Amino acid sequence: MSWKSKQSWYIVADKDSAVQPELQRFVAKRMGATVLETDGSRVPKLAQPDLVLDVIRKAANVVQRLRRRKVHRTCFSEPKGNPGDAKGEAPLQTSADFVRT
């Protein structure tokens, strides 16, 4: 279940007559979501599109920062195993091998 392991965001609409705001807050808390409350109707994307766009932009920025950190860690971490070993091919040379030859 992605909502348990991935960061999420939730907009609680205080004037929602279909889904009670208390239930929305409960669901958001259970998800561990970053919550933003609005006094708008039950369809914030129609009633307050700028607010929704702002939340999407903030979420996208957070995800980008996390990906950059992950890529940075991956680029500078030691490789596990040698890709050539699995196929019976010659092992890849490391920079130390090139210096010695």
C-alpha positions in Angstrom: 0.0 0.0 0.0 1.7 3.1 -1.3 -0.1 5.5 1.1 1.7 3.8 4.0 5.2 4.2 2.7 5.1 7.3 0.4 4.6 10.9 1.3 1.2 12.2 0.6 -0.9 15.4 0.8 -4.6 15.9 1.6 -6.8 19.0 1.3 -9.6 19.0 3.9 -12.7 20.9 2.7 -14.4 22.3 5.8 -17.7 22.9 4.1 -18.1 19.5 2.5 -21.6 18.3 2.9 -21.0 14.9 1.4 -17.9 13.8 3.3 -17.7 15.2 6.8 -14.5 17.1 7.5 -13.9 15.0 10.6 -13.8 11.9 8.4 -11.4 13.7 6.0 -9.1 14.6 8.9 -9.2 11.0 10.2 -8.3 9.6 6.7 -5.5 12.2 6.3 -4.1 11.4 9.7 -4.2 7.7 9.0 -2.3 8.2 5.8 0.3 10.4 7.5 -0.5 13.0 5.0 0.6 16.6 5.0 -2.8 18.3 5.5 -4.0 21.6 4.3 -7.5 22.8 5.3 -9.7 25.1 3.3 -13.1 26.5 4.1 -14.2 25.7 0.6 -16.7 23.2 -0.8 -16.2 19.5 -1.4 -14.5 20.0 -4.7 -11.5 22.3 -4.0 -10.1 21.8 -7.5 -13.2 23.7 -8.8 -13.8 26.2 -6.0 -10.1 27.0 -5.3 -7.9 25.9 -8.2 -5.0 28.1 -7.2 -4.9 26.5 -3.8 -4.9 23.0 -5.3 -2.2 24.0 -7.8 -0.1 25.4 -4.9 -0.4 22.1 -3.0 0.6 20.1 -6.2 3.6 22.3 -6.8 4.8 21.9 -3.2 4.3 18.2 -3.3 6.2 18.0 -6.7 9.1 20.0 -5.2 9.4 17.7 -2.2 9.4 14.6 -4.5 12.1 16.1 -6.7 14.3 16.9 -3.7 13.9 13.3 -2.4 14.7 11.9 -5.9 17.8 14.0 -6.2 19.0 12.8 -2.8 18.3 9.2 -3.7 20.2 9.6 -7.1 23.1 11.3 -5.2 23.3 8.4 -2.7 23.1 5.9 -5.6 25.8 7.5 -7.7 28.3 7.6 -4.8 27.5 4.2 -3.2 29.7 1.1 -3.7 28.2 -1.3 -6.3 27.0 -4.6 -5.0 28.5 -7.5 -6.9 29.9 -7.3 -10.4 27.5 -7.3 -13.3 29.9 -9.4 -15.4 29.9 -12.2 -12.8 26.3 -13.1 -13.3 26.7 -13.7 -17.0 30.0 -15.5 -16.9 31.7 -12.5 -18.6 35.0 -10.9 -17.6 34.6 -8.7 -14.5 34.5 -4.9 -15.2 37.7 -3.0 -14.6 37.8 -0.5 -11.8 39.7 2.8 -11.9 42.4 1.1 -9.8 42.8 -1.5 -12.5 43.4 1.1 -15.1 46.0 2.9 -13.0 48.0 -0.4 -12.5 48.2 -1.2 -16.2 
